[in-house]
Amino acid sequence: MARETSIQVRIDDKFGLERSLKKFKRLCESFGVIREYRKRQEYKKPSIRLKEKSASAEKRRKKTVAKYNRTSKI
């Protein structure tokens, strides 16, 4: 069941337009709106999504190992 919420930001003289826009962008990021939008831009087959996910995990693992190897030599 999808959670339906709307993001609302009040613009008044105290905060101004620029500050309100920044607040709106932060709220969109925290609610996952941008992530969901990018995810729905194109359809990817489940097998391709799984390959990308495992490749990303492998990249993170290699990065972590390289980080620990770097610090242990000092």
PyMOL commands that set and color helices and strands:
alter all, ss='L'
color gray80, all
select helices_A, chain A and resi 16-31+33-40+46-72
alter helices_A, ss='H'
color red, helices_A
deselect
rebuild
show_as cartoon
